[in-house]
Amino acid sequence: MNWNRSILRVLARLRESDLKDDGRGSSERAGMLNGMKKGGGADRSGLPVVCLLSALLLILLCALSRNAVFTVTVLALMLARAAVLPIRQLKRVMQTLLLPCMFTLIIMLPAVFLGSPKTMLTVTLKVAEAVLALSLMGTAVSFQRLTEAFRQLHFPELFVLVLDLSIRYLVILGHYSGALLEAVTMRSVGTVSWKHSGAGGILGTTFLKSQQMAQQTEEAMRLRGFDGAYPALNRSRFGLRDVLILSADVLALLFFVYTQLRITAV
């Protein structure tokens, strides 16, 4: 039984080396673990808040849509957008999309036997659209820029702080537990019973490490005079990509209204 090692492998996937496959530059990968990206002026790649709001708008419109034409059209356009991604990003997006769709199909399978196969198909398409929208947003906006978007939307500073620290230290602890698991595996000879695999010790050590890191983080914040303020960086500037995204959102909104009016007319 290797279920306990599966838990560790889930944590081990949240490691720094996994970020090498997402197609971002080395400065973005370093910023994931080491904080804000150093240096210069404004980021002219666009406003992260525009990407975030665009993804949420598409998810909302597809959830409210009663016309399958709108959902299928948006999903097809998103798949076309995903098709032009680098192969590593495309593989990551498809892997993210597969599990939620399979889970939704299994959950909605009784609808087929109850005489409503369209319900299963509709819900699955909407779940696929939502997951794909968030995945594409993740390829365009790094996590540190996403927290910037939350602050620009005036989310509570405590919420942004907890989100930022939680994801950041999940990555660090995932790397730490992965290194422990690799060390235990290399020192194991033959097939080791799950009762003697040391997985409990690894999880316990990781827990103690998390407590130590939490205390060190609190002390460092106190020494640096942290007062709870979590200001937005405001380094991004409105650019051409934002214009294209907003134009696409307007077209999507108009197409949504048109498809809903067609249903009403029928």
TORDODO-843887 format. One line per 4 residues: number of its first residue (from 1); their letters; for each residue y, x, z of N, C-alpha, C. Coordinates in Angstrom, 2 decimals. Example, Ala and Ser with C-alpha at 12.3 -4.5 7.8 and 13.67 -1.06 7.14 Angstrom:
! TORDODO-843887
1	AS	-5.69,13.19,7.80,-4.50,12.30,7.80,-3.30,13.20,7.80  -2.25,12.85,7.08,-1.06,13.67,7.14,0.03,12.90,7.87 $
! end
This chain:
! TORDODO-843887
1	MNWN	-1.20,0.85,0.00,0.00,0.00,0.00,1.25,0.88,0.00  2.06,0.71,-1.04,3.24,1.56,-1.16,4.51,0.73,-1.11  4.43,-0.45,-0.47,5.63,-1.29,-0.42,6.75,-0.64,0.34  6.38,0.14,1.38,7.44,0.78,2.16,8.15,1.87,1.36 $
5	RSIL	7.40,2.55,0.49,8.05,3.54,-0.36,8.92,2.88,-1.42  8.57,1.66,-1.79,9.41,0.94,-2.75,10.80,0.71,-2.18  10.87,0.42,-0.88,12.17,0.23,-0.23,12.99,1.51,-0.33  12.33,2.63,-0.11,13.05,3.90,-0.19,13.47,4.21,-1.61 $
9	RVLA	12.65,3.82,-2.57,13.03,4.09,-3.96,14.23,3.25,-4.37  14.36,2.05,-3.80,15.55,1.24,-4.08,16.80,1.96,-3.58  16.71,2.52,-2.37,17.84,3.30,-1.85,18.06,4.56,-2.67  16.96,5.17,-3.08,17.08,6.43,-3.81,17.74,6.24,-5.17 $
13	RLRE	17.66,5.03,-5.74,18.31,4.78,-7.02,19.82,4.79,-6.88  20.32,4.55,-5.67,21.76,4.59,-5.43,22.19,6.03,-5.12  21.97,6.88,-6.07,22.28,8.27,-5.84,23.30,8.75,-6.87  23.89,9.87,-6.56,24.94,10.40,-7.42,24.45,10.70,-8.81 $
17	SDLK	23.19,11.16,-8.96,22.67,11.53,-10.27,22.54,10.34,-11.18  22.41,9.12,-10.64,22.30,7.94,-11.48,23.60,7.68,-12.23  24.72,8.16,-11.68,26.00,7.92,-12.32,26.17,8.76,-13.58  25.30,9.74,-13.81,25.42,10.59,-14.98,25.07,9.85,-16.26 $
21	DDGR	24.37,8.73,-16.15,23.92,8.01,-17.32,24.84,6.87,-17.72  25.96,6.68,-17.02,26.78,5.52,-17.32,27.84,5.80,-18.36  27.88,7.04,-18.90,28.79,7.35,-19.98,30.19,7.69,-19.53  30.47,7.77,-18.27,31.81,8.10,-17.81,31.97,9.60,-17.70 $
25	GSSE	33.22,10.02,-17.59,33.51,11.44,-17.48,33.18,11.97,-16.11  33.22,13.30,-16.01,32.88,13.94,-14.73,33.90,13.60,-13.66  35.16,13.41,-14.04,36.18,13.06,-13.04,35.91,11.69,-12.44  35.41,10.74,-13.24,35.07,9.43,-12.72,33.88,9.51,-11.76 $
29	RAGM	32.88,10.33,-12.10,31.72,10.45,-11.24,32.11,11.10,-9.92  32.98,12.11,-9.99,33.41,12.75,-8.75,34.22,11.79,-7.90  35.04,10.97,-8.55,35.84,10.01,-7.81,35.01,8.96,-7.10  33.81,8.68,-7.58,32.94,7.68,-6.95,32.57,8.09,-5.54 $
33	LNGM	32.40,9.39,-5.33,31.97,9.88,-4.03,33.10,10.52,-3.24  34.05,11.07,-3.92,35.06,11.87,-3.24,36.41,11.19,-3.10  36.48,9.90,-3.51,37.72,9.18,-3.31,38.53,9.08,-4.58  39.81,8.98,-4.41,40.68,8.74,-5.54,40.73,9.94,-6.45 $
37	KKGG	40.82,9.66,-7.76,40.88,10.72,-8.75,42.20,11.47,-8.63  42.09,12.77,-8.64,43.28,13.59,-8.43,44.11,13.65,-9.70  45.36,14.02,-9.48,46.18,14.38,-10.61,47.03,13.25,-11.11  47.63,13.59,-12.13,48.62,13.10,-12.92,49.15,11.72,-12.90 $
41	GADR	49.68,11.35,-14.03,50.47,10.15,-14.12,49.65,8.91,-14.31  50.23,8.00,-15.04,49.64,6.68,-15.20,48.41,6.73,-16.07  47.47,5.85,-15.77,46.27,5.68,-16.56,46.57,4.68,-17.66  46.52,5.14,-18.90,46.89,4.30,-20.03,45.70,3.61,-20.66 $
45	SGLP	44.57,3.61,-19.99,43.39,2.93,-20.54,43.43,1.44,-20.29  44.43,0.94,-19.59,44.57,-0.49,-19.39,44.48,-0.86,-17.92  44.81,-2.11,-17.66,44.79,-2.62,-16.29,43.39,-3.12,-15.95  42.80,-2.62,-14.86,41.47,-3.11,-14.47,41.47,-4.57,-14.09 $
49	VVCL	42.61,-5.08,-13.60,42.68,-6.48,-13.20,42.53,-7.40,-14.40  42.93,-6.94,-15.59,42.76,-7.75,-16.79,41.30,-7.91,-17.14  40.53,-6.81,-17.04,39.09,-6.88,-17.31,38.40,-7.78,-16.30  38.79,-7.67,-15.03,38.16,-8.48,-13.99,38.43,-9.97,-14.21 $
53	LSAL	39.68,-10.33,-14.46,40.03,-11.72,-14.67,39.42,-12.27,-15.95  39.32,-11.44,-16.97,38.71,-11.88,-18.22,37.23,-12.21,-18.02  36.52,-11.36,-17.29,35.10,-11.61,-17.03,34.93,-12.89,-16.21  35.76,-13.07,-15.19,35.67,-14.27,-14.36,36.01,-15.53,-15.16 $
57	LLIL	36.98,-15.42,-16.07,37.34,-16.57,-16.89,36.19,-16.99,-17.80  35.53,-16.02,-18.43,34.41,-16.35,-19.32,33.25,-16.97,-18.54  33.01,-16.45,-17.35,31.94,-17.01,-16.51,32.28,-18.46,-16.13  33.54,-18.69,-15.78,33.95,-20.04,-15.39,33.86,-21.02,-16.56 $
61	LCAL	34.31,-20.59,-17.73,34.28,-21.47,-18.90,32.85,-21.81,-19.30  31.97,-20.83,-19.26,30.57,-21.10,-19.61,29.91,-21.99,-18.57  30.29,-21.84,-17.31,29.72,-22.69,-16.26,30.17,-24.13,-16.42  31.41,-24.34,-16.88,31.95,-25.69,-17.04,31.60,-26.31,-18.38 $
65	SRNA	31.17,-25.51,-19.32,30.92,-26.01,-20.67,29.73,-26.97,-20.70  29.91,-28.08,-21.41,28.83,-29.02,-21.64,28.32,-28.95,-23.07  28.86,-28.03,-23.83,28.47,-27.84,-25.21,27.78,-26.49,-25.34  26.52,-26.51,-25.77,25.77,-25.26,-25.88,26.34,-24.34,-26.94 $
69	VFTV	27.10,-24.89,-27.88,27.68,-24.06,-28.94,28.62,-23.02,-28.35  29.41,-23.43,-27.37,30.34,-22.50,-26.75,29.59,-21.38,-26.03  28.59,-21.76,-25.23,27.84,-20.75,-24.47,27.12,-19.78,-25.38  26.47,-20.30,-26.42,25.73,-19.44,-27.34,26.68,-18.53,-28.11 $
73	TVLA	27.84,-19.06,-28.50,28.81,-18.24,-29.25,29.33,-17.09,-28.40  29.71,-17.39,-27.16,30.22,-16.35,-26.26,29.13,-15.32,-25.98  27.90,-15.78,-25.76,26.80,-14.86,-25.50,26.53,-13.97,-26.70  26.59,-14.53,-27.90,26.37,-13.74,-29.12,27.45,-12.67,-29.29 $
77	LMLA	28.70,-13.04,-29.01,29.79,-12.07,-29.13,29.65,-10.96,-28.10  29.21,-11.31,-26.89,29.01,-10.30,-25.86,27.86,-9.35,-26.24  26.79,-9.89,-26.80,25.69,-9.04,-27.25,26.13,-8.12,-28.38  27.00,-8.63,-29.25,27.54,-7.78,-30.31,28.40,-6.67,-29.72 $
81	RAAV	29.17,-7.00,-28.68,29.97,-5.97,-28.00,29.07,-4.95,-27.33  27.99,-5.41,-26.73,27.08,-4.48,-26.06,26.36,-3.59,-27.06  26.16,-4.08,-28.28,25.42,-3.31,-29.29,26.15,-2.05,-29.72  27.47,-2.01,-29.55,28.24,-0.84,-29.96,28.43,0.15,-28.82 $
85	LPIR	27.85,-0.13,-27.66,27.95,0.80,-26.54,27.07,2.02,-26.78  27.37,3.14,-26.12,26.44,4.28,-26.17,25.06,3.88,-25.67  24.05,4.57,-26.15,22.68,4.15,-25.90,22.36,4.09,-24.41  22.91,5.01,-23.62,22.62,5.01,-22.19,23.24,3.80,-21.50 $
89	QLKR	24.47,3.48,-21.88,25.10,2.29,-21.31,24.40,1.02,-21.77  23.99,0.98,-23.04,23.29,-0.19,-23.55,21.97,-0.40,-22.82  21.24,0.67,-22.57,19.97,0.56,-21.84,20.21,0.04,-20.43  21.25,0.53,-19.79,21.56,0.08,-18.43,21.94,-1.41,-18.41 $
93	VMQT	22.72,-1.85,-19.39,23.13,-3.25,-19.46,21.92,-4.15,-19.70  21.03,-3.75,-20.61,19.86,-4.56,-20.90,18.90,-4.63,-19.70  18.78,-3.53,-18.99,17.93,-3.55,-17.79,18.51,-4.47,-16.73  19.83,-4.47,-16.61,20.47,-5.37,-15.65,20.30,-6.83,-16.04 $
97	LLLP	20.26,-7.10,-17.34,20.18,-8.47,-17.83,18.77,-9.04,-17.73  17.76,-8.20,-17.80,16.38,-8.68,-17.92,15.91,-9.43,-16.68  16.07,-8.84,-15.52,15.52,-9.42,-14.29,16.13,-10.78,-13.94  17.47,-10.95,-13.94,18.02,-12.27,-13.64,17.55,-13.36,-14.61 $
101	CMFT	17.43,-13.02,-15.88,16.99,-14.01,-16.86,15.54,-14.42,-16.60  14.68,-13.45,-16.31,13.28,-13.77,-16.02,13.18,-14.60,-14.75  13.94,-14.25,-13.74,13.92,-15.01,-12.49,14.39,-16.44,-12.71  15.44,-16.62,-13.52,15.95,-17.96,-13.80,14.92,-18.78,-14.56 $
105	LIIM	14.26,-18.16,-15.53,13.22,-18.88,-16.29,12.10,-19.36,-15.38  11.71,-18.52,-14.44,10.63,-18.91,-13.52,11.07,-20.04,-12.61  12.30,-19.93,-12.09,12.81,-20.97,-11.19,12.96,-22.31,-11.91  13.42,-22.27,-13.16,13.68,-23.50,-13.91,12.47,-23.98,-14.70 $
109	LPAV	11.34,-23.30,-14.59,10.15,-23.70,-15.34,9.69,-25.13,-15.04  9.77,-25.62,-13.79,9.37,-27.03,-13.54,10.15,-28.05,-14.36  11.37,-27.70,-14.80,12.15,-28.64,-15.60,11.46,-28.95,-16.92  10.69,-28.00,-17.45,9.96,-28.23,-18.70,8.92,-29.32,-18.51 $
113	FLGS	8.20,-29.28,-17.39,7.14,-30.26,-17.13,7.71,-31.60,-16.70  8.99,-31.61,-16.29,9.62,-32.87,-15.92,10.37,-33.50,-17.09  10.21,-32.93,-18.27,10.80,-33.52,-19.47,12.21,-33.07,-19.77  12.67,-31.95,-19.17,14.04,-31.48,-19.43,14.03,-30.00,-19.81 $
117	PKTM	13.41,-29.67,-20.95,13.41,-28.25,-21.35,14.80,-27.71,-21.66  15.71,-28.60,-22.10,17.06,-28.14,-22.40,17.77,-27.62,-21.14  17.44,-28.20,-20.00,18.05,-27.75,-18.75,17.70,-26.30,-18.46  16.41,-25.97,-18.62,15.99,-24.60,-18.40,16.70,-23.64,-19.34 $
121	LTVT	16.79,-24.01,-20.61,17.44,-23.15,-21.59,18.93,-23.00,-21.30  19.58,-24.10,-20.94,21.02,-24.07,-20.67,21.35,-23.18,-19.47  20.62,-23.37,-18.38,20.88,-22.57,-17.18,20.60,-21.10,-17.44  19.52,-20.80,-18.16,19.20,-19.40,-18.44,20.28,-18.75,-19.29 $
125	LKVA	20.78,-19.47,-20.29,21.85,-18.92,-21.13,23.11,-18.66,-20.33  23.44,-19.55,-19.40,24.65,-19.36,-18.60,24.49,-18.20,-17.62  23.29,-18.04,-17.07,23.04,-16.89,-16.20,23.14,-15.59,-16.99  22.55,-15.59,-18.19,22.61,-14.39,-19.04,24.06,-14.05,-19.39 $
129	EAVL	24.87,-15.07,-19.68,26.27,-14.83,-20.01,27.02,-14.25,-18.83  26.77,-14.78,-17.62,27.47,-14.29,-16.44,27.10,-12.85,-16.13  25.80,-12.55,-16.18,25.35,-11.18,-15.89,25.87,-10.21,-16.95  25.84,-10.64,-18.21,26.30,-9.76,-19.28,27.80,-9.51,-19.19 $
133	ALSL	28.56,-10.54,-18.81,30.01,-10.35,-18.66,30.33,-9.34,-17.57  29.64,-9.43,-16.44,29.87,-8.48,-15.35,29.39,-7.08,-15.71  28.28,-7.00,-16.45,27.76,-5.69,-16.85,28.72,-4.99,-17.82  29.25,-5.75,-18.77,30.21,-5.16,-19.71,31.49,-4.75,-18.99 $
137	MGTA	31.90,-5.55,-18.00,33.06,-5.15,-17.22,32.77,-3.85,-16.47  31.54,-3.71,-15.96,31.18,-2.49,-15.24,31.18,-1.25,-16.12  30.90,-1.42,-17.41,30.95,-0.27,-18.32,32.38,0.14,-18.65  33.31,-0.80,-18.52,34.71,-0.52,-18.87,35.56,-0.13,-17.67 $
141	VSFQ	35.15,-0.58,-16.48,35.96,-0.36,-15.28,35.09,0.31,-14.23  35.49,1.47,-13.76,34.75,2.15,-12.71,34.98,1.44,-11.38  34.17,1.79,-10.40,34.26,1.09,-9.12,35.59,1.33,-8.44  36.10,2.55,-8.49,37.36,2.83,-7.82,38.52,2.07,-8.46 $
145	RLTE	38.46,1.84,-9.77,39.49,1.05,-10.43,39.30,-0.44,-10.15  38.07,-0.83,-9.84,37.83,-2.23,-9.49,38.46,-2.57,-8.14  38.37,-1.64,-7.19,39.05,-1.86,-5.92,40.57,-1.92,-6.11  41.07,-1.15,-7.06,42.49,-1.24,-7.40,42.83,-2.63,-7.92 $
149	AFRQ	41.94,-3.21,-8.71,42.17,-4.56,-9.23,42.20,-5.59,-8.10  41.32,-5.43,-7.12,41.32,-6.35,-5.98,42.64,-6.28,-5.22  43.17,-5.09,-5.07,44.45,-4.97,-4.36,45.58,-5.56,-5.19  45.52,-5.41,-6.52,46.56,-6.00,-7.37,46.51,-7.52,-7.33 $
153	LHFP	45.32,-8.08,-7.04,45.18,-9.52,-6.90,45.51,-9.99,-5.47  45.97,-9.05,-4.62,46.39,-9.35,-3.25,45.23,-9.87,-2.39  44.04,-9.30,-2.62,42.94,-9.57,-1.70,43.28,-8.95,-0.35  42.73,-9.48,0.75,42.99,-8.88,2.07,42.59,-7.42,2.10 $
157	ELFV	43.42,-6.62,2.74,43.15,-5.18,2.79,41.83,-4.88,3.50  41.49,-5.68,4.50,40.23,-5.47,5.21,39.03,-5.68,4.28  39.11,-6.70,3.43,38.04,-6.97,2.48,37.85,-5.80,1.52  38.96,-5.29,0.98,38.88,-4.18,0.03,38.35,-2.92,0.72 $
161	LVLD	38.79,-2.69,1.95,38.34,-1.51,2.69,36.84,-1.57,2.96  36.35,-2.72,3.42,34.92,-2.86,3.70,34.11,-2.72,2.42  34.57,-3.33,1.34,33.85,-3.23,0.06,33.81,-1.79,-0.43  34.94,-1.12,-0.37,35.03,0.25,-0.85,34.12,1.18,-0.06 $
165	LSIR	34.21,1.12,1.26,33.39,2.00,2.10,31.91,1.65,2.01  31.58,0.37,1.90,30.17,-0.02,1.84,29.50,0.53,0.60  30.11,0.31,-0.56,29.51,0.80,-1.80,29.50,2.32,-1.84  30.58,2.92,-1.37,30.68,4.38,-1.40,29.57,5.03,-0.56 $
169	YLVI	29.35,4.49,0.64,28.36,5.10,1.52,26.94,4.64,1.21  26.77,3.53,0.49,25.45,3.20,-0.02,24.99,4.24,-1.03  25.93,4.70,-1.84,25.60,5.76,-2.80,25.21,7.04,-2.07  26.01,7.42,-1.07,25.73,8.65,-0.33,24.42,8.55,0.43 $
173	LGHY	24.18,7.43,1.11,22.93,7.26,1.86,21.74,7.12,0.93  21.94,6.55,-0.25,20.87,6.51,-1.22,20.46,7.90,-1.66  21.44,8.76,-1.88,21.15,10.15,-2.23,20.44,10.86,-1.08  20.88,10.60,0.14,20.30,11.24,1.31,18.85,10.80,1.52 $
177	SGAL	18.59,9.47,1.45,17.21,8.99,1.63,16.31,9.43,0.49  16.87,9.52,-0.72,16.08,10.02,-1.84,15.65,11.46,-1.65  16.57,12.29,-1.12,16.22,13.68,-0.84,15.15,13.77,0.25  15.24,12.94,1.28,14.21,12.93,2.32,12.86,12.49,1.77 $
181	LEAV	12.87,11.46,0.93,11.61,10.98,0.34,10.98,12.04,-0.54  11.81,12.74,-1.29,11.28,13.81,-2.15,10.70,14.93,-1.31  11.36,15.27,-0.19,10.85,16.34,0.67,9.51,15.95,1.30  9.39,14.69,1.76,8.14,14.23,2.36,7.03,14.20,1.32 $
185	TMRS	7.34,13.75,0.11,6.34,13.67,-0.96,5.83,15.05,-1.33  6.73,16.04,-1.40,6.31,17.39,-1.77,5.45,18.05,-0.70  5.60,17.61,0.55,4.82,18.18,1.64,3.53,17.40,1.91  3.30,16.33,1.14,2.09,15.52,1.31,1.02,15.99,0.33 $
189	VGTV	-0.18,16.09,0.81,-1.31,16.54,-0.01,-2.26,15.37,-0.19  -2.56,15.05,-1.47,-3.49,13.96,-1.75,-2.85,12.60,-1.53  -3.71,11.60,-1.42,-3.25,10.23,-1.20,-3.01,10.00,0.29  -1.79,9.60,0.61,-1.41,9.41,1.99,-1.37,7.92,2.29 $
193	SWKH	-1.99,7.51,3.40,-1.97,6.12,3.80,-0.55,5.70,4.14  -0.25,4.42,3.88,1.10,3.95,4.16,1.42,4.03,5.65  0.38,4.01,6.51,0.62,4.10,7.94,1.05,5.50,8.36  0.72,6.50,7.54,1.05,7.87,7.88,2.00,8.50,6.86 $
197	SGAG	2.66,7.67,6.07,3.51,8.21,5.01,4.87,8.70,5.52  5.23,8.32,6.73,6.51,8.76,7.29,7.70,7.96,6.79  7.44,6.81,6.14,8.55,6.02,5.62,9.43,5.49,6.74  8.80,5.11,7.85,9.59,4.63,8.98,10.52,5.70,9.52 $
201	GILG	10.02,6.92,9.56,10.86,8.02,10.02,12.03,8.28,9.09  11.78,8.14,7.78,12.86,8.35,6.80,13.93,7.29,6.95  13.48,6.04,7.09,14.45,4.95,7.27,15.21,5.12,8.58  14.50,5.53,9.65,15.17,5.75,10.92,16.18,6.89,10.85 $
205	TTFL	15.80,7.97,10.18,16.72,9.10,10.01,17.94,8.70,9.20  17.71,7.89,8.16,18.84,7.42,7.35,19.76,6.54,8.17  19.18,5.71,9.04,20.00,4.85,9.91,20.85,5.68,10.86  20.23,6.69,11.48,20.99,7.56,12.38,22.08,8.31,11.63 $
209	KSQQ	21.76,8.73,10.39,22.76,9.41,9.58,23.93,8.49,9.27  23.65,7.21,9.01,24.72,6.26,8.72,25.62,6.08,9.94  25.02,6.03,11.14,25.84,5.91,12.35,26.73,7.14,12.54  26.16,8.31,12.29,26.93,9.55,12.41,28.09,9.57,11.42 $
213	MAQQ	27.82,9.16,10.18,28.86,9.15,9.16,29.94,8.12,9.49  29.53,6.98,10.05,30.51,5.97,10.42,31.45,6.49,11.50  30.89,7.20,12.48,31.72,7.76,13.55,32.65,8.83,13.00  32.14,9.68,12.14,32.97,10.74,11.55,34.09,10.15,10.70 $
217	TEEA	33.76,9.08,9.95,34.78,8.44,9.12,35.88,7.83,9.99  35.49,7.17,11.08,36.47,6.57,11.97,37.38,7.64,12.58  36.78,8.75,13.02,37.59,9.82,13.62,38.53,10.43,12.59  38.03,10.62,11.35,38.89,11.19,10.31,40.06,10.25,9.98 $
221	MRLR	39.79,8.94,9.96,40.86,7.99,9.67,41.90,7.97,10.78  41.43,8.08,12.04,42.38,8.10,13.16,43.25,9.36,13.12  42.63,10.50,12.84,43.37,11.75,12.80,44.40,11.77,11.68  44.11,11.06,10.60,45.03,11.03,9.46,46.04,9.89,9.55 $
225	GFDG	46.04,9.19,10.68,47.04,8.16,10.90,46.81,6.89,10.10  45.58,6.57,9.81,45.30,5.36,9.04,45.67,4.13,9.86  46.51,3.27,9.29,47.02,2.10,10.01,46.49,0.79,9.47  45.46,0.85,8.63,44.89,-0.36,8.07,45.43,-0.75,6.71 $
229	AYPA	46.50,-0.09,6.26,47.08,-0.38,4.95,46.20,0.23,3.86  45.95,-0.54,2.83,45.12,-0.08,1.71,45.87,-0.40,0.42  46.92,0.37,0.12,47.79,0.02,-1.02,47.10,0.26,-2.35  47.52,-0.51,-3.35,47.02,-0.29,-4.71,47.63,0.99,-5.28 $
233	LNRS	46.88,1.66,-6.14,47.36,2.91,-6.70,48.48,2.69,-7.72  48.39,1.57,-8.46,49.39,1.24,-9.47,49.58,2.37,-10.48  48.46,3.02,-10.85,48.56,4.09,-11.84,48.32,3.58,-13.25  47.77,2.39,-13.39,47.46,1.85,-14.70,48.68,1.19,-15.32 $
237	RFGL	48.70,1.18,-16.64,49.79,0.55,-17.38,49.22,-0.40,-18.41  49.98,-1.45,-18.67,49.57,-2.44,-19.66,49.51,-1.76,-21.03  48.35,-1.89,-21.70,48.15,-1.20,-22.96,47.59,-2.09,-24.05  47.23,-1.47,-25.16,46.73,-2.20,-26.32,45.42,-2.92,-25.99 $
241	RDVL	44.57,-2.28,-25.20,43.30,-2.92,-24.86,43.52,-4.20,-24.07  44.52,-4.21,-23.21,44.83,-5.42,-22.46,45.30,-6.53,-23.38  46.09,-6.18,-24.39,46.55,-7.18,-25.36,45.36,-7.79,-26.10  44.41,-6.94,-26.50,43.23,-7.45,-27.21,42.38,-8.34,-26.31 $
245	ILSA	42.23,-7.93,-25.06,41.42,-8.74,-24.12,42.07,-10.09,-23.87  43.38,-10.09,-23.64,44.08,-11.35,-23.40,44.06,-12.25,-24.63  44.16,-11.65,-25.81,44.08,-12.44,-27.05,42.70,-13.08,-27.18  41.66,-12.32,-26.87,40.31,-12.87,-26.92,40.13,-13.98,-25.89 $
249	DVLA	40.74,-13.84,-24.73,40.65,-14.89,-23.71,41.33,-16.18,-24.17  42.48,-16.04,-24.82,43.18,-17.23,-25.33,42.33,-17.93,-26.38  41.72,-17.16,-27.28,40.86,-17.74,-28.30,39.65,-18.42,-27.67  39.09,-17.79,-26.63,37.94,-18.39,-25.95,38.33,-19.70,-25.28 $
253	LLFF	39.52,-19.72,-24.68,39.99,-20.94,-24.02,40.21,-22.06,-25.03  40.81,-21.73,-26.18,41.02,-22.74,-27.22,39.69,-23.24,-27.78  38.75,-22.33,-27.98,37.44,-22.72,-28.48,36.71,-23.60,-27.46  36.89,-23.31,-26.19,36.29,-24.13,-25.13,36.83,-25.55,-25.18 $
257	VYTQ	38.15,-25.69,-25.28,38.77,-27.01,-25.35,38.28,-27.76,-26.59  38.18,-27.06,-27.71,37.73,-27.69,-28.96,36.30,-28.20,-28.84  35.40,-27.40,-28.28,34.00,-27.82,-28.16,33.84,-28.99,-27.18  34.65,-29.01,-26.12,34.56,-30.11,-25.18,35.13,-31.39,-25.78 $
261	LRIT	36.16,-31.28,-26.60,36.71,-32.46,-27.26,35.75,-33.02,-28.29  34.98,-32.15,-28.91,33.97,-32.62,-29.87,32.91,-33.46,-29.19  32.53,-33.08,-27.97,31.55,-33.87,-27.23,32.12,-35.22,-26.86  33.38,-35.20,-26.43,34.03,-36.47,-26.06,34.15,-37.40,-27.26 $
265	AV	34.45,-36.83,-28.43,34.60,-37.63,-29.64,33.27,-38.25,-30.07  32.19,-37.48,-29.88,30.88,-37.99,-30.25,30.44,-39.07,-29.27 $
! end
